[in-house]
Amino acid sequence: MSSNQNQIKLVVDPVTRVAGHLGLTASVNTDTRQVINDDAYTYVTMFRGFEVFLRGREPPDAVHITSRSCGVCGAAHANASVRANDMALGAVPYPLGQSLRNMAYAMTDMIYDHSIILNVLEGPDFSAQVIQQYYPTWWATAQQTKAEYTDIHGFSTIADIMTALNPFSGSLWVNAVKAQILAREAGVLIYGRHSHPPMLIPGGIGTDLSVGESLFSEYMYRLTSLTAWVKVIISSWMDLANFLIENFDYELQGLTYENPTYISSYGYESPVLYSELGESDSEIYGNYDNLSQNASEGPQSIFRPAIVRNGELLSKSFIDLNVGQLEFVNSSYYRDWAKITSPFSETDPIGNKLAWGLTAEDGTPLYMYHPWNKTTIPNPQGQNFMDKYSWDAEPRLVWKDGTIWAYETGPWARLHAVAHFHPSSPIVKNGKIHITLPAINSIPSWLPSGSMPEWTVEWDPPNHSTTLSRILGRAVDMAAAIFAAWDNLQYGLEVFMKNQTSPKTSRPWKQPSFSLGVGQYEVPRGTSRHWMVNKNYSIANYQYQAPTTANVSPRDNNCQGSWCINGQAIGPFEMSVINTKVMEEVPPSQWVGYDFLRAIRSFDPCLVCAAHFEIKGKVNRTLDHVITPVCNS
């Protein structure tokens, strides 16, 4: 930390309790306690190489190679990749196969990941250890404030919830570790392994159903305990968030954009509708938005697409979301490929011009910046915040009117999308998220008895993405996962029991001479996007973006519209810091930056997924690794 009269430069590098390597620098006025002149930057300091070495491999390999991007969200990439493969190779699962996919994913990523981020990674920022030292007024008030949902979670006061978030000793922290084990066990029954699921294959899933009844029974056993656990988590975080909003003006801390600006896509697709998408890339792609219709039987699709720009709904189409995707590298450590490579395709599988057929100011067709046409060319250099400063690229959306903007994605976004724009989603009622979690007759000893009765979670996603709305969105998202798990368990078991001797889960995939595939799938951190170009059953090009790729995006000048800030598109991480006030009750010289870090961690960052880079040749370097205490920055 450096200081100059009433200004300090706050640098947190590395930001801990995130997946991967992230840095933050911000100039803060010590009088107003806010960022000066938008001078806040987040940057990815690690490199990867997946997109490069996927070229030339058989398409199904991508499912299992991209999974290795991360040891936490491997199944997230595997699921997005398998959907790109389904499309490119012209094969979709039978309904039972899709139910199994949904069942596994609800457990091994959604419940597993959200439990960890809320209580182990994000939670310590709100723990008694931190609040007592840096926010003593909060602590004094928390000790006197009764918890509204004490009948469910068992905590008497808000201070009790904060104490439960203390690392290694708090009950929420400790029990999150127990719960994530249950969730992973439930998913592994289907996946075979986590976080790199070998059973996911194009056109289906390779789960052994020779002991199917036992599989469904063992899954249900774990699901019952996790249903009770989710009640505890949601009620605890609702109490904590309401306390901070009502007493300490925390409602708009960590705001990204003044008006909602985000994307969402499909998640937990209807098994029946997904199984009917088609038998070629053009059929599957062209029929994709049928997933928003009402299925004749079985579970309905829960999460659905939306493109929202500056508060305006532009589209509810998966196809539009793909056509408008761009990726730039003006502020990233890569070379621009658009003028030195040839396009793989100027159109999508049904003939729509990518990027709406628009051109950049220099005459370059914008379809060259669509991920199907991107080539990853690393360009390492010194960090310069006025030029290139991050290994993360710059995902942007372009609309038919030529406007370009940065956007965010995440649980808050997808819940806002279905609540406001998809009233037929099964988790929506009267414009709100409305999910009834069933009664549980028996629970583990580490869960409170109040988690046993039926409880209906109702939440109206606010029109602002803030630190607390993102955290609450993640908590409520766990209820959606529990709903999907029960729904698909019941349907999958019914289908299996009708044909136990030869249950159908998978269709054989094809080997077309040329095809395109895209998987845009809702995962714990938001929308994961994978693009594949297949030539003669070989990957000609592969690009993918984790949710964090968009959220941690560095700023650049590719912005057209009234929402631009000084002509720039600024990514969600940086905007959340710019719109955060330091509330630590200690002298500026002792500031840690907890309010900034809460804003960033509320996205559940995964930088190992966000950055992809290849480095060749011999490199000699020395690494000094400092172990940072879990409650420190």
C-alpha positions in Angstrom: 0.0 0.0 0.0 1.3 3.4 -1.0 -0.1 6.8 0.1 -0.1 10.4 -1.0 -1.9 12.9 1.3 -5.6 11.8 1.1 -5.0 9.1 -1.5 -3.7 5.6 -1.2 -2.8 2.9 -3.7 -4.3 -0.4 -2.5 -2.8 -3.4 -4.1 -3.9 -7.0 -3.3 -1.8 -9.5 -5.3 -2.5 -12.3 -5.0 -6.2 -12.2 -4.2 -6.6 -15.4 -2.1 -9.6 -17.7 -1.6 -10.2 -17.8 -5.4 -9.4 -20.5 -7.9 -6.2 -19.3 -9.7 -4.1 -16.2 -9.7 -5.7 -12.7 -9.6 -4.5 -9.3 -8.7 -6.2 -6.0 -7.7 -5.0 -2.4 -7.7 -7.1 0.6 -6.8 -6.5 4.3 -6.0 -8.7 5.2 -3.1 -9.6 8.6 -1.6 -9.2 8.2 2.2 -11.8 10.9 2.9 -14.6 9.5 0.6 -13.3 5.9 1.0 -14.0 5.3 -2.7 -12.1 4.7 -5.9 -10.7 7.8 -7.6 -11.5 8.4 -11.3 -12.4 4.7 -12.0 -8.8 3.8 -11.2 -9.3 0.2 -10.3 -7.9 -2.7 -12.2 -8.1 -6.5 -11.8 -5.8 -8.7 -13.7 -5.2 -12.4 -14.3 -1.5 -13.4 -13.8 -1.6 -17.0 -14.9 -1.4 -18.7 -18.3 -2.9 -22.0 -19.7 -2.7 -23.7 -23.1 -5.9 -25.8 -23.7 -7.3 -24.0 -26.8 -4.0 -24.5 -28.7 -3.4 -28.2 -28.1 -7.0 -29.2 -28.7 -6.5 -28.6 -32.4 -6.1 -31.8 -34.4 -7.7 -34.1 -31.8 -10.9 -36.0 -32.2 -13.9 -33.9 -31.1 -14.9 -36.1 -28.1 -11.4 -35.6 -26.6 -12.4 -32.0 -25.9 -14.9 -33.1 -23.2 -12.2 -34.6 -21.1 -9.4 -32.3 -21.9 -11.2 -29.0 -21.2 -12.4 -30.6 -18.0 -8.7 -30.5 -16.9 -8.8 -26.7 -17.1 -9.6 -26.7 -13.4 -9.8 -29.1 -10.4 -12.9 -27.4 -9.1 -15.2 -26.8 -12.1 -14.0 -29.5 -14.4 -17.5 -30.8 -14.8 -18.7 -27.3 -15.8 -16.4 -27.4 -18.9 -17.2 -31.0 -19.6 -20.9 -30.3 -19.7 -20.5 -27.2 -21.9 -18.1 -29.2 -24.2 -20.3 -32.3 -24.4 -23.2 -30.0 -25.6 -20.9 -28.5 -28.3 -20.1 -32.1 -29.2 -23.7 -33.2 -29.3 -24.4 -30.5 -31.8 -21.3 -30.9 -34.0 -21.5 -34.7 -34.1 -25.3 -34.8 -34.5 -26.3 -36.9 -31.5 -28.4 -36.1 -28.4 -29.2 -38.4 -25.4 -32.3 -40.3 -24.8 -34.5 -38.7 -22.1 -33.0 -41.0 -19.4 -29.5 -40.1 -20.4 -30.3 -36.4 -20.1 -31.9 -36.9 -16.7 -28.8 -38.6 -15.5 -26.7 -35.7 -16.8 -28.9 -33.2 -14.9 -28.9 -35.3 -11.7 -25.1 -35.6 -11.6 -24.5 -31.9 -12.4 -26.9 -30.7 -9.7 -24.8 -32.4 -7.2 -21.1 -32.4 -8.3 -21.0 -28.8 -9.3 -23.9 -26.7 -8.1 -24.4 -28.1 -4.5 -20.7 -28.9 -4.1 -19.4 -25.6 -5.5 -21.9 -23.3 -3.9 -21.4 -24.9 -0.5 -17.7 -24.2 -0.7 -17.7 -20.7 -2.1 -20.4 -19.4 0.3 -19.1 -20.8 3.5 -15.4 -21.6 3.0 -14.1 -19.1 0.5 -16.5 -16.1 0.7 -17.8 -16.8 4.2 -14.6 -15.8 6.1 -15.0 -12.2 4.9 -18.2 -12.1 7.1 -16.8 -14.2 9.9 -16.6 -13.1 13.6 -12.8 -13.1 13.3 -12.9 -10.4 10.6 -15.9 -8.5 11.8 -14.7 -8.1 15.4 -11.3 -6.7 14.3 -12.2 -4.5 11.3 -15.9 -3.7 11.8 -16.5 -3.5 15.6 -19.7 -1.5 15.2 -21.1 -4.3 13.0 -20.2 -6.9 15.6 -21.8 -5.0 18.5 -25.0 -4.6 16.5 -24.9 -8.2 15.4 -24.7 -9.4 19.0 -28.0 -7.6 19.7 -29.8 -8.6 16.4 -32.1 -11.6 16.5 -32.0 -13.9 13.4 -35.3 -14.0 11.6 -34.9 -17.6 10.4 -33.7 -19.0 13.7 -36.3 -21.8 13.5 -34.6 -23.1 10.4 -30.9 -22.7 10.8 -30.8 -22.7 14.7 -28.7 -19.5 15.2 -30.1 -17.1 17.7 -28.4 -13.9 16.6 -26.5 -12.5 13.6 -23.3 -12.7 15.6 -23.9 -16.5 15.9 -24.0 -16.8 12.1 -20.8 -14.8 11.8 -19.2 -17.1 14.4 -20.4 -20.1 12.3 -18.3 -18.7 9.4 -15.0 -18.7 11.3 -12.5 -20.8 9.3 -11.9 -24.4 10.6 -14.1 -24.0 13.7 -17.4 -22.4 12.7 -20.2 -24.8 12.1 -21.1 -23.5 8.6 -17.5 -23.7 7.6 -17.0 -27.2 8.9 -20.4 -28.5 7.7 -19.7 -27.2 4.2 -16.8 -29.6 4.0 -19.2 -32.5 5.0 -21.9 -31.4 2.6 -19.6 -31.1 -0.4 -18.4 -34.7 0.2 -22.1 -35.9 0.1 -22.7 -33.9 -3.1 -19.6 -35.3 -4.8 -20.5 -38.8 -3.8 -24.0 -38.4 -5.3 -22.6 -37.2 -8.6 -19.8 -39.8 -8.8 -22.5 -42.5 -8.7 -23.3 -41.3 -12.2 -20.2 -39.6 -13.4 -17.7 -42.3 -12.2 -15.3 -39.6 -11.0 -15.2 -35.9 -10.2 -14.2 -33.3 -11.1 -13.3 -34.8 -14.4 -16.3 -37.0 -15.3 -15.3 -39.8 -17.7 -18.9 -40.9 -18.3 -19.9 -37.8 -20.3 -19.8 -38.7 -24.0 -21.3 -37.0 -27.1 -24.9 -38.1 -27.5 -25.4 -39.3 -23.9 -23.7 -40.7 -20.8 -21.8 -43.9 -20.2 -23.2 -44.6 -16.7 -23.5 -48.4 -15.8 -27.1 -49.0 -15.0 -26.8 -52.7 -14.3 -27.4 -51.8 -10.7 -29.7 -48.9 -11.5 -32.0 -49.3 -8.6 -29.1 -49.1 -6.1 -27.8 -46.1 -7.9 -31.0 -44.2 -7.6 -31.4 -45.2 -4.0 -27.9 -44.1 -3.0 -28.4 -40.8 -4.8 -31.7 -40.2 -3.0 -30.1 -41.0 0.4 -27.6 -38.2 -0.1 -30.1 -35.8 -1.7 -32.3 -35.9 1.4 -29.5 -34.7 3.7 -28.4 -32.1 1.1 -32.0 -30.8 0.9 -31.9 -30.0 4.6 -28.4 -28.5 4.3 -29.6 -26.1 1.6 -32.4 -24.8 3.9 -29.8 -24.0 6.5 -27.5 -22.2 4.0 -30.2 -20.1 2.3 -31.8 -19.0 5.6 -28.4 -18.1 7.2 -27.3 -16.0 4.2 -30.7 -14.3 3.9 -30.5 -13.2 7.6 -26.9 -12.0 7.2 -27.6 -10.1 4.0 -30.7 -8.4 5.4 -28.8 -7.4 8.5 -26.1 -5.6 6.5 -28.7 -3.9 4.2 -30.9 -2.7 7.0 -28.2 -1.6 9.4 -25.1 -0.6 7.4 -26.2 0.6 4.0 -24.6 -2.4 2.2 -27.3 -2.9 -0.4 -25.5 -1.3 -3.4 -21.9 -2.2 -2.4 -20.1 -4.0 -5.3 -22.6 -2.7 -7.9 -21.6 -3.7 -11.4 -23.8 -1.8 -13.8 -26.5 0.8 -13.0 -29.0 -1.2 -15.0 -28.9 -5.0 -15.5 -26.4 -6.0 -18.2 -25.9 -9.7 -18.5 -26.4 -13.0 -20.3 -27.9 -16.3 -19.4 -28.5 -19.6 -21.2 -30.0 -23.0 -20.7 -29.4 -25.2 -17.6 -31.1 -28.4 -16.4 -32.7 -28.8 -19.9 -35.9 -30.8 -20.3 -34.9 -34.4 -20.9 -37.7 -34.9 -23.4 -37.1 -31.7 -25.3 -33.3 -32.1 -25.4 -33.7 -35.6 -26.8 -35.7 -34.2 -29.7 -33.4 -31.5 -30.9 -32.2 -33.3 -34.0 -29.6 -35.4 -35.8 -27.2 -32.8 -37.3 -25.6 -29.5 -36.3 -28.1 -27.5 -38.3 -31.1 -29.3 -36.8 -29.9 -29.2 -33.2 -28.8 -25.6 -33.4 -31.9 -24.5 -35.2 -34.2 -26.2 -32.7 -32.3 -25.2 -29.6 -34.9 -22.7 -28.4 -37.5 -25.4 -28.4 -36.0 -26.1 -24.9 -38.1 -23.1 -23.6 -41.3 -24.8 -24.6 -43.4 -27.0 -22.4 -42.4 -30.7 -22.6 -45.1 -33.3 -22.9 -43.8 -35.1 -19.8 -41.0 -35.0 -17.3 -39.0 -32.1 -16.0 -39.2 -28.7 -17.8 -36.1 -26.6 -18.6 -35.2 -24.5 -15.6 -32.7 -21.9 -16.8 -33.2 -20.2 -20.1 -31.5 -17.6 -22.3 -31.6 -13.9 -22.0 -29.6 -11.0 -23.4 -30.1 -7.9 -21.2 -28.3 -4.7 -22.1 -28.6 -1.6 -19.9 -31.9 -2.9 -18.4 -33.4 -3.8 -21.8 -34.3 -7.3 -22.8 -32.9 -7.8 -26.3 -33.5 -11.5 -26.8 -34.5 -14.8 -25.2 -32.8 -16.8 -28.0 -29.8 -19.2 -27.6 -29.1 -18.5 -31.3 -28.9 -14.7 -30.9 -26.7 -15.2 -27.9 -24.2 -17.2 -30.1 -24.4 -14.9 -33.1 -23.5 -11.8 -31.1 -20.5 -13.2 -29.2 -17.2 -11.5 -29.8 -13.8 -11.8 -28.2 -11.1 -9.1 -28.4 -7.5 -8.9 -27.0 -6.8 -5.2 -27.0 -5.9 -5.1 -23.3 -4.8 -8.8 -23.1 -1.5 -10.5 -23.6 -2.4 -11.9 -27.0 -2.0 -10.8 -30.7 -4.9 -9.9 -32.8 -5.5 -12.7 -35.3 -8.2 -11.1 -37.5 -6.0 -9.8 -40.3 -3.6 -12.7 -40.4 -5.9 -15.8 -40.4 -8.8 -17.0 -42.5 -12.3 -17.6 -41.1 -13.5 -21.1 -40.4 -17.1 -19.9 -41.0 -18.9 -16.6 -41.7 -22.2 -18.0 -40.6 -23.8 -20.2 -38.0 -25.2 -23.7 -38.9 -28.5 -22.2 -40.2 -27.0 -19.4 -42.3 -27.1 -16.4 -39.9 -24.2 -14.1 -40.5 -22.0 -14.1 -37.4 -21.8 -10.8 -35.6 -24.9 -9.8 -37.8 -22.6 -9.3 -40.8 -21.2 -6.0 -39.2 -17.7 -4.6 -39.7 -15.3 -2.8 -37.4 -14.3 0.8 -38.1 -11.1 -0.4 -39.9 -13.2 -2.5 -42.2 -12.5 -5.9 -40.6 -15.5 -8.1 -40.6 -16.6 -8.6 -37.0 -17.3 -12.3 -37.6 -13.5 -12.7 -37.4 -13.8 -12.0 -33.7 -16.5 -14.6 -33.2 -15.0 -17.5 -31.2 -15.5 -20.0 -34.0 -12.9 -17.9 -35.9 -10.6 -16.9 -33.1 -7.0 -18.1 -33.0 -5.1 -17.9 -29.7 -1.7 -16.2 -30.3 0.1 -15.4 -27.0 2.1 -12.1 -26.7 3.8 -11.9 -23.3 4.9 -8.4 -22.3 5.2 -6.0 -19.4 2.1 -4.9 -17.6 0.7 -1.5 -18.7 -2.7 -0.5 -17.5 -2.9 1.9 -20.4 -2.3 -0.9 -22.9 -2.2 -4.6 -22.1 -2.4 -5.8 -18.5 -4.1 -9.2 -18.2 -4.0 -12.8 -19.5 -7.8 -12.7 -19.6 -9.3 -11.8 -23.0 -12.3 -9.4 -23.5 -15.6 -11.1 -24.3 -18.1 -8.6 -25.7 -21.6 -8.7 -27.2 -22.6 -7.0 -30.4 -26.2 -6.3 -31.4 -27.8 -5.8 -34.7 -27.7 -2.0 -34.3 -23.9 -2.1 -34.0 -23.7 -1.5 -30.2 -21.0 -3.4 -28.4 -20.7 -3.8 -24.6 -19.2 -5.8 -21.7 -21.5 -8.0 -19.7 -21.7 -10.2 -16.7 -23.0 -13.6 -15.9 -23.7 -15.6 -12.8 -26.4 -17.1 -10.5 -28.0 -13.7 -9.9 -28.2 -13.1 -13.7 -29.8 -16.5 -14.6 -32.3 -16.2 -11.7 -33.1 -12.6 -12.7 -33.6 -13.8 -16.3 -36.1 -16.5 -15.5 -38.0 -14.5 -12.8 -38.4 -11.4 -15.1 -38.5 -12.9 -18.6 -39.4 -16.6 -18.4 -42.6 -17.0 -16.4 -43.0 -20.6 -17.5 -39.8 -21.8 -15.8 -40.8 -24.3 -13.1 -39.0 -22.3 -10.4 -41.0 -19.1 -11.1 -44.3 -17.9 -9.7 -45.7 -14.4 -9.9 -42.4 -12.9 -11.2 -40.4 -14.3 -8.3 -38.2 -17.3 -7.7 -40.5 -19.8 -5.9 -39.1 -23.2 -4.9 -40.6 -25.5 -2.3 -38.0 -27.7 -0.6 -39.6 -30.9 0.7 -39.8 -32.1 4.2 -37.1 -34.5 5.3 -37.8 -37.3 7.9 -34.2 -38.1 8.9 -31.1 -35.9 8.9 -27.5 -36.2 10.0 -26.6 -35.2 13.5 -24.7 -32.1 12.3 -27.9 -30.5 10.9 -30.5 -28.6 13.0 -33.9 -30.1 13.4 -35.4 -26.9 11.9 -34.1 -28.0 8.5 -36.5 -31.0 8.4 -39.9 -29.4 7.7 -41.0 -28.3 4.2 -39.9 -24.7 3.4 -40.7 -22.6 0.4 -37.9 -20.3 -0.8 -39.2 -17.1 -2.3 -36.8 -14.5 -3.7 -37.3 -11.5 -6.0 -34.0 -11.0 -7.7 -33.2 -7.3 -7.4 -32.5 -5.2 -10.5 -28.9 -4.6 -9.3 -26.0 -7.0 -9.3 -24.2 -6.2 -6.1 -22.0 -8.0 -3.6 -25.0 -9.2 -1.6 -27.4 -9.9 -4.5 -24.7 -12.1 -6.0 -24.2 -14.0 -2.8 -27.9 -14.4 -2.2 -28.3 -15.5 -5.9 -25.7 -18.2 -5.3 -27.6 -19.4 -2.1 -31.0 -19.4 -3.8 -29.4 -21.2 -6.8 -28.8 -24.1 -4.5 -32.6 -24.4 -4.1 -32.9 -24.6 -7.9 -30.3 -27.4 -7.9 -32.2 -29.3 -5.2 -35.4 -28.9 -7.2 -33.7 -30.1 -10.4 -32.2 -33.1 -8.6 -35.6 -34.3 -7.2 -37.4 -33.6 -10.4 -34.9 -35.5 -12.6 -34.5 -38.3 -10.0 -38.2 -39.0 -10.0 -38.5 -38.9 -13.8 -35.3 -40.9 -14.4 -36.3 -43.6 -12.0 -39.8 -43.9 -13.6 -38.2 -44.3 -17.1 -35.6 -46.7 -15.8 -38.2 -48.9 -14.1 -40.1 -49.3 -17.3 -37.1 -50.9 -19.0 -34.5 -52.1 -16.5 -33.0 -54.8 -18.7 -31.9 -52.5 -21.5 -32.3 -48.9 -20.5 -31.5 -46.4 -23.3 -29.3 -43.4 -22.4 -27.1 -42.6 -25.4 -27.3 -42.3 -29.2 -24.2 -43.0 -31.4 -22.5 -39.9 -32.6 -21.6 -39.2 -36.2 -18.4 -38.1 -38.0 -19.4 -35.3 -40.4 -16.9 -33.9 -42.8 -17.6 -30.3 -41.5 -19.8 -29.1 -38.7 -20.0 -26.5 -36.0 -20.8 -26.9 -32.3 -21.6 -24.5 -29.5 -22.3 -25.3 -25.9 -23.7 -22.4 -23.8 -24.5 -23.9 -20.4 -25.3 -22.5 -17.0 -22.7 -23.6 -14.5 -22.0 -22.4 -10.9 -20.3 -19.2 -11.8 -22.5 -18.3 -14.8 -22.7 -19.2 -18.5 -19.9 -21.4 -19.7 -19.4 -21.1 -23.5 -17.6 -23.6 -25.8 -17.2 -23.4 -29.5 -15.8 -26.2 -31.8 -15.1 -26.4 -35.5 -15.0 -30.0 -36.8 -13.3 -31.0 -40.1 -13.2 -34.6 -41.0 -13.7 -35.7 -37.4 -10.8 -33.6 -36.2 -10.9 -30.4 -34.2 -10.0 -27.6 -36.6 -10.6 -24.9 -34.0 -11.7 -24.8 -30.4 -12.4 -21.8 -28.1 -14.0 -21.6 -24.8 -14.9 -19.0 -22.2 -15.6 -19.6 -18.6 -18.1 -17.3 -16.8 -15.1 -15.6 -15.2 -13.7 -14.8 -18.6 -16.4 -12.2 -19.0 -16.6 -11.2 -15.4 -12.8 -10.5 -15.0 -12.5 -9.0 -18.5 -10.1 -6.1 -18.7 -11.4 -2.8 -20.0 -10.9 -1.7 -23.6 -12.3 0.8 -26.2 -14.6 -1.7 -27.9 -17.7 -0.1 -26.6 -20.5 1.5 -28.6 -23.5 3.0 -26.7 -24.6 5.3 -23.9 -23.5 2.8 -21.2 -19.8 3.2 -22.1 -17.6 4.9 -19.5 -15.3 7.5 -21.1 -15.7 5.4 -24.3 -14.6 2.2 -22.6 -16.2 -1.1 -21.8 -15.3 -2.0 -18.2 -15.7 -5.5 -17.0 -17.8 -6.6 -14.0 -15.0 -7.2 -11.5 -13.5 -3.7 -12.0 -16.9 -2.1 -12.0 -17.7 -3.8 -8.7 -14.6 -2.4 -7.1 -15.2 1.1 -8.5 -18.7 1.1 -7.0 -17.6 -0.1 -3.5 -16.9 2.0 -0.5 -14.3 1.0 2.1 -16.2 0.5 5.4 -13.4 -0.9 7.5 -13.3 0.9 10.9 -9.6 1.2 11.1 -7.1 3.9 9.9 -6.4 3.8 6.1 -2.9 2.6 6.8 -4.5 -0.6 8.2 -7.0 -1.2 5.4 -7.0 -4.7 4.0 -9.6 -4.0 1.3 -12.2 -6.5 2.6 -15.1 -4.6 1.0 -13.3 -4.8 -2.4 -12.5 -8.5 -1.8 -16.1 -9.3 -0.9 -17.2 -7.7 -4.1 -14.8 -9.8 -6.2 -15.3 -13.1 -4.3 -19.0 -12.8 -4.6 -18.5 -13.7 -8.3 -16.8 -17.0 -7.2 -13.8 -16.3 -9.5 -12.1 -19.1 -11.3 -9.0 -17.7 -13.1 -7.6 -21.1 -14.1 -10.6 -21.4 -16.4 -10.6 -17.8 -17.5 -7.1 -17.6 -19.0 -5.8 -19.9 -21.8 -2.3 -19.5 -23.1 0.5 -21.5 -24.7 4.2 -20.8 -24.0 7.0 -22.4 -26.0 10.7 -22.7 -25.3 12.7 -23.0 -22.1 11.8 -20.6 -19.3 13.9 -20.1 -16.1 12.2 -18.4 -13.2 12.2 -18.3 -9.5 8.9 -18.4 -7.6 8.6 -17.2 -4.0 5.3 -18.6 -2.6 3.9 -16.9 0.4 1.1 -18.7 2.3 -1.6 -16.2 3.2 -3.8 -16.9 6.3 -7.3 -17.8 5.3 -8.8 -14.7 7.0 -6.3 -12.3 5.5 -6.6 -10.7 2.1 
